[in-house]
Amino acid sequence: MDTFAARGHNNASLAEIAGRVDLPQAGVLHYFRSQALLLTSVLELRDQRDIEHLGPDRPQGLDFPRHLVDTALRNAEREGIVRLYAVLSAESVTGDHPAQDYFRDRYHGLRAFVADALREACEPPADRAALTGNAANAIIAVMDGLQVQWLLSPESVDMAASINLVVTSLLATLDPGRFGPHAAG
């Protein structure tokens, strides 16, 4: 994780990775047939750790916005994982990057997950129901962009406060009767 986070896939050396785990390169390749497989295994491990932290049930309804804020707070304590994700997700848009399918699938699943959670959290009027997909895209983009800004200037970026503001604003847009400025308290 540290090597991929610091150097990206293209500049990470299998020799450096092997040295970090005190194995010869052939030993690493015994467990992972290629550096590309090692990379996707590292990304899957990251996801598995997040799933274990989440527990057996995904947050539903209004628990979901709180989960996003909690995720931002947790990410602020794990710079290496955040850097790994930021570097590799950006790199994956190039050529035939080995993690391209991983990130494409991950974003597809995240968009569906976030849109479903937004529909559960609020009941948007029919004229706003189609906006949940766009709102999901916006939330994911904001979270990813905040991570990059935080990595560059951690003292200047409060990821949790920023994501809370965005989610609160989007809920008010999707369901103004419940979450808008004139909603009943």
Secondary structure, DSSP 8 states (H G I E B T S, - for coil): -HHHHHHHHHH--HHHHHHHTT--HHHHHHHSSSHHHHHHHHHHHHHHHHHHHH-SS---TTHHHHHHHHHHHHHTT-HHHHHHHHHHHHHTTSTT-TTHHHHHHHHHHHHHHHHHHHHHH----GGGTTHHHHHHHHHHHHHHHHHHHHHH-GGG--HHHHHHHHHHHHHHHH-HHHHSTT---
